[in-house]
C-alpha cells in the first residue's frame, strides 16, 4: 500500500513509523525520478536529501517553523510533502510549480533561493524578527552542495559569536558543490568526522558497552578528541552547539538526533552535521553526481554545444600557450572546462561556489603574467559584479569572461535567467562584450578577446541553433548577413539571428545584421543604416541592453533614427519553455513582422 498517496499535509507524517517513513522515502525518490525524466530538473541533490527532508518534516512543524534552503535546487521532496504533490507533475513547466523555493508559490517556502550562500544570513534575520516580535518558532537552514563555504555564509556565521536560540543549521555534507568540492576548509571538516574509523568507533562502543557509564565516559573522551582534531571546533567557537556526524540517509537515526536537537534548541542554536549520498538510489547519479546535477528530458545530461566548444578551444590554445588558465566556480561540467581539467589539470582551477573569488583570483593571475579565462553562467556572474567593476575593469586587466546560459533558460526559471548581463557589463569602462552566433564564432571570439589585452566578456546560450558561414572578427565587428532595402534587424546571439533570418526569408526587402559585438558598436554600419527602419533583437533586458546602446549612439549624433527595441520586458521571467518565454516578450517572427509593418504603414 502506498504511503505517499496518503500524505496531503505535513501533519500526516507525524504518526508514521520507521518502516513507513522509509517506504515514503523510496516513493518520493521514485516520484522525483519519474518527474525529472519528463520535465528535466535538478536530480542528484534531490535524490540525496529525501530522507533528511522527511525527518525534518516528521520532527518539526512547518510552515510555523521556517525551513530555508541553500541551495534551493534541493527542495523537491519538500515541495511534495508541503501540499504540492498533486501539482508536482507540473514542475518547471509553463504555469506549473517552480524548481526552486518561491515565497509567492507557497507559505511553506520561507525564502526564495536559486543561488547559493543566502540561507544563514536570511535565517539569522528571521530569528531577529521573531525575537523582536516575541514570536515562537524554530528557524532551520538546510545547507547543501558545499554552500557552507560560500563567502556570504561564512560572513553570516562569523558575524557574532552570540547566536539566537531556536536556530538550527543543518549541513548536508555530500562532498560536492556542483562538481567535486576542492575547498580546503570543507574537505577538512568532512574528513575529520566522517572517516570509517570515527564512525566505526562510535558503533563499536555502543555495541560492546551498551548505554552504560563506560559508554558515556568513552563518548566524552571521544568528543574531547574530536575537539582537539577540530571536527566541530570552528562552529563551537562561533556560538553553535555542534552535533555530528549523522547519516542523513538513515531516517531512524536522524529522527532520533533531531528530537534531541529540538530539546537543545530551547536554549541555544545548533549546527547539525549530516552526511548524505548525492544521487542516492540512481546508480548513474551516484557515480557521476556532477553530470546528473541538472538533467533534461529523459534524464539526458549534457554540457551543451557551446560549452564543449569552449573546452576544446581552450585546450587547443593551451597546446601553444601554457600561460592560458581556465577558471570556473563549481561548474566545470556545465561550462565545458572538465575537458581542460582532463587534458591540462595544471591549467585548470575550480574555486567552488565563489564567483567573486574566481574573478579577483583571475586578476592576480593576469597581473602576474598569465592569461585567465573565467567561465561562469550568466546568472551566477552577477554575484561578482563589484569585482568585475573594481578589480578587473578599473585596472583594465586582460581577463576573459565566458558567460554560458546567456538569454532565457527555460524551466530553471526566474532565478537563473541570463537576461541581465548585457545591461550590467556594457556600462563598465574598458569592457568589450561579444555575442557569437554559433560555436565557430565562439572560437573566433576567444581568439579576438585574447588579442585585445583588456577585459572581454563573451556571452552565449547553451546550444547553437545552427552552424553557418561567418566573417572573421578582423574583417569587421558586425556581419551583414543580408542587405536590406528599407528595414534592417540588428540581432544579438543565435536565437535572435535565427528569428531575423526567418523574417528576411519572408520579406525580401528586409536586411539582417549579426551584431556580434555589443560593445563596441559598429559605428560604420549604424551610420550606413540610419535612414532605415531598425529593429534590435536581444535576449536581455530591454532596459540598459543592446537596444539602449543603439538608441544612445544615434542620440549622441543628433540623428532621429527609427529604432524599435525588442528584448526582455521589465519583469522577471518565470519558468517554462524557452519558446513560450520568447513569445511572451514579443521575440518571435510574428512580433517582428508586426512592428516593421506598423512603421511602414506610418510612412
Secondary structure, DSSP 4 states (H G I P E B T S, - for coil): --SGGG-SSGGGGTT--HHHHHHHHHHHHHHHHHHHHHH-EE-HHHHHTHHHHHHHHHHS-TTTSEEEEESGGG-HHHHIIIIITTTGGGTTSTTS--SSB-TTT-TT--S-BSSSS-HHHHHHHHHHHHHHTT----EEEEE-TTGGGSHHHHHHHHS-S---SSEEEEEEE-SBSSSB---HHHHHHHHHHHSHHHHHHHHHHHHHHTTSHHHHHHHHHHHHHHHHHTTTHHHHHTT-EEEEEEETT-HHHHHHHHHHHHHHTTTSEEEEEEE--TTTT-HHHHHTTTTTSEE-GGG-----HHHHHHHHHHHHHHHH-TTEEEEESS-HHHHTTHHHHHH-GGGEEE--S-HHHHHHHHHHHHHTT-EEEEEEEHHHHGGGHHHIIIIIITTT---EEEEES-B--GGG-TTT-B-SHHHHHHTSTT-EEE--SSHHHHHHHHHHHHHH-S-EEEE--SS-S-------GGG-SSEEEE--SSEEEEE-SHHHHHHHHHHHHH-TTEEEEE--EEES--HHHHHHTTTSEEEEEEEEESSSSHHHHHHHHHHHHT---EEEEEEE-SSPPPSS-HHHHHHHTT-SHHHHHHHHHHHHHT-
